[in-house]
């Protein structure tokens, strides 16, 4: 069966399943984090722009799971990247989270100033403020430019990825560079229910549609960070490592793809 962790190109291990907390607010975010950790999650993904790093930190502290067993990711928002304030953004995230080191810090979008911001992440890693560094929403040309300019390969690229958006070109570029791929919106914001193919596979495997979609991604070595604040769904989304989709089922889901985005296009987004 599939291992619970994946080894990044810098030698660090990252849990294949994480809890996303986009749009989770106040006590809701803290409670979701604590509950997820009690259900076996060991990976929490947040970002400065989510406005909930302090609540995530409270959830970490409220948990019985030791900090050294939890993988925490955050992201530098675009305004700080453009302003050349990545170092300051890292310090703020650490303070809000109440931790001394991030396990992974990402540049949230490939906005102007990304190469300078990447150098700041490299320096933060050298200083021990972060263990691994990566990017989010970077297209193949962005990855090639970043590696060509700095010689430092990101450990991970977090992208929109789900059965409607397979992103074959980005996955190929990441494979060429040895970069891990992580999916945001892996559950298609609930729209998996619109696909009869996914429903048929769920019925055949005795699993929920959400579990089928997440397992499909995991079997491609894609890390998933489904967002939920509902305890039952947090629990459901964790039950992914005791079943497997067969080759035909994986191929059937692959064939759904029609390249429909649910979020912004990295080629044009510059918020």
N, C-alpha and C positions, 0 to 999 in steps of 0.2 A: 504493500500500500504506500501511498504518497507520504513522505515525511512531513512533519509539521512546520519545518523551517527550510529556508533556501539560503545558500551561501552566496553573499555578494562578492563582487570582484576585488574588494579590499580585505576579504577573509572573514568579515563579520557575518553573523547569521541573522536573518530577519524572519519572523513568523509569517507564514503564507496567508494567514487570516488576521485581519485587524478590524477594529471598530472605527468607522468614520463618524465624525461629530459635526459635520457641516449643518448649519441651521439649528443646532441644539443650543438652548439658552439656559442660563442660570442653573437652578437646581437640577433641571432636566439633564443637562450635560454631565454634571457631577454624578448623579445617580446612575446614568447610563454607563459611565466608565466603571464605577464600582461594581455594578451588576455584571458587566461583561467580564471583568477580571474574575469574579466569583464563578463564572461559567467556563473558565478556561482560556479566555482570550489573554494574549500576552503582548498585544500590539495595539497602540492607540494612535490615531492619525488626526491631527488638528492643524490649524494655520492661524497666523496673525489676523487675517481678514475675517475669520470666523467670529472673532470677538469673544471666545470662550476659553482661552488658554488658562485663565485663573481658575475657572470652574473645573476644567480637566485636571489641573493640579490638585484641586480639592478632592476630586474623585480618586486620584492616585493615592493620596494620603489617607483617605477613608477606607481603602482596601487593605486586606490582610496580606496581600501579595507583596513581597519585598521589591523595592525599586530596581534592584539589579536583575530581576527576572522579567521586567517590563520594557518593551521596545517603544520609545516615544518619538514620534515624528512631528515636526512643525515646518512652516514654510514662510519665506520672506515675501512680503507683498510687493506689488509692482512699484508703488510710489517710493518705497525705500530703495528698490533696485535702481530706479532712474535717478534718485538723489545721491547715490553713492553711499547709502547709510546701512549697508548690510550688516556691518559689525555691530552697530547700535541696535538693529532689529534682532539680532541673535541675543544680545544681552537682555533686551526687553522680554523676549520669549522665555528665556531661562528664569527671569525674575517672576513673571506671571505664573509660570508652571510650578515654580518653587523647587526646581531641580538644578543640579550643578553641571549636568552634561546632557545634551540631546543625543539620542541614538542615531537620528537622521535629520538633516536640515536640507530643505529643497528651495530652489528658486521657483516661485509659483508659476510664472509665465515667462516666455522668452522675450521680454520687453527690452527696450533700449537700456544699455548699461549692463547687460547680462554678463559680459566677459569680465568687467571690473568686479561685479558682484561675485562672480565665480572665484576670482582670486581671493576675495574676502572670506569665502567659505573655506578655501584651501588653508588660509592662515588660521581660521578658527579651528580647523581640524588639527593643525600643528600645535595649537595652544591647548588642545584637550577640551575645548568647549563643545565639540561635536565629535562623534565617533565616525560617522559616515556622511558623505555629502552627495547630493543628487539634484535632479531637476524635475520639473513638472510641465507637461504640455509642450515639450520641445519636439519639433519636427526633425526629420533626418538632416536637413541642411543646418539647423541650429546645432545639432549634436556634432556634425562634422566640423563646423566653425569653432565650437567651444574646445573640442579636443585639439584641433589644429593650432589654435591660438595659445593654448595653455599647456598642452601635453598631459593634462590630467583628465582621466575618463570618469564621468559620473558613475556612482554605484547603482543608480536607479533612475528611471524616468517614469513618473506617474502620469498616466494619460486616460482620457475617456475611452473605455473599452467595454463592449457588451455585444450580444448577438446581432444587434443592428449596426454596429460599428467595429469591424474586426481590425482595422488599422494595420493591415499587413505590411505596408511600407515602413511604418515606424518600428514595428516588431522586428523586421529584417535588419534595419539600421542598428537597433539596440543589440541584436544578436551579433552583428559584425563587430561592434565595439565591446561586447561582453557586458552590456548594461542590463540589469534586471528590469522587468516591466511590472508596473503595479496599476491596477484598474480603479479609477474613480467612476462612480455611478455604475458599478457592475450589475446592479439589479434594474437598470433601465428606468429608474424612478417608478418602479412597479408596473411598467408597461409590458413586461414579459407575459402577462396574462392575455395579451392580445395575440399571442402566437399559439396556434393549435399544435404545432410541432413540440413545443416545450411542454404543453399540457399532456400530450400523448406519452412523452418520455417520463414525465412525473408519474403518470398512472402506471406505466410499465415497471418502474423502479420502486414504487411505493414511497416516493419522496415528494416533497413540495416542489412547486415550480421554481421558487427562489433557490432551494438547495441544488436543483439541477443546473440552473444558470451559473451559480457560484462554482459548482464542481467542474463544469465545462471549462471555466477559466483556469482553475487550479491545474487541470490536466494539461494545460498548455504552459505550465510553469509561470503563470501570471498570478501575482499576489493580489488579493482582493480585500477591500476595506468597506464593506457594506455599512451604510449609515442606518441606525435605528435608535430610538429612545424607548421603544416598547419592549418590556422584559421578555415576553414570549417570542418575539421575533429575533431578539438578540440571541436567545437560546437556540431557536431554530437554525439561525444562520451559522451557528458553531458546529452543527452536526454534519460535517462534510468529509470526514476522514475514515468513515467506516463503510463506504460504498464507492462504486466506480462506474462510470459510463463506458459502454463498449464502443468500438471504433465506429460502428454505424450510427450510433446515437450522437457521438461527437461530430461526425460528418454532417448529419442532419441539421444540427444547430449551426455549424459553420455555413451551411447553404442558405440560412435565413438572411445573412448580412446584406443590407442594401445601403450601407454607408449613410445612415441618418444620425446626425448629431442631436444630442439633447442639451448640450452646453455650447459655449462659444468656440469658434474656429481659431486655433492658435495662429493661423496665417494672417488674421485680420484683427484679432482681439487686442486692444491696448488700453484697457481701463486703468 
